[in-house]
Amino acid sequence: MRNRVLYIFLIFIVINISSCNFEQRECSNENANDTLLTKTVIFPNSLLQLEANKFKKVDSIKTAIDGKIKIISIIDGNCRKCIINQLNSLDSIFNNILYNDNKLIFILNVNKSDSAFFMRNFSSAINAKGIILWDNYYNFERENKLLTSNINLRTFMVNSENKIILYGNPIFHPKLIGRYQEYLEK
């Protein structure tokens, strides 16, 4: 099982490195002065849940995710490669380690002017089981002060109080999946 997961990671790494030009920096989860690890995230009411090409208010899932450990990844929805190589890949990776009570949430940033184009051309590329939250105005990132192009800061785990406890992208740093799994097993 572990060899299979490692094999999947390696495939995703090769695909991602060759198709997207993401900024890659090492994660610093161990640093006691790390300001990201002191943040508590909120889910703004302006977010919408995208489910089967239909939108629901974020309130419809807030009760299902409150008090749960969550893995959150912020994805650029204006980039088809990002949907395939980030959203779908991370969904596959994390669904191998998630337990029933834990939630996988993707914040899908799609410019309002590109929404119709996305729905016609990109929405069919989503093959994720995780919760997709639609964000037209980058409200999640702005309200949580998480605006960054660093790919490692755009995927993180929050505890039941929504405080960030771990971050980093296991596609670029495969050893991180073990860290995520350790936190889930605690």
C-alpha angles and dihedrals in degrees: 000000000000092000090052092052091048090050091052090050092052092051091050092048092054092047094047097045091051098045110035130045100219123166107250121204129158117263119245103203092144097059111109090204093053106134094199090064090057095057125107113204128217130197108230117224088236091074118100128205113236110211125162091343091305129107127231129181113264088241088075091071103027093092091049093054101036113110093010131115107252136192109209128192126183111217132190103236093190090070119072091198090054090054093049100036099035112023099036094038095049090046090056094045097047096041087063091064105029122108124215096265096048121088133215113208129185120198103208112202111205121165111241090237090055097047097100092045090050093051092049099042113017109030092077089060091066111101098164130133092198125096113275115210115192117219118184097174105035087250094150092055095040096047092046093041091236101131106141140130091216104114092207092061093051096069119058147144124239126196125231090283091053093249115145109248102166137012141181140096114266091200089070096028107036093183088068092073088069090053091050090049092050091054091048092052094052 
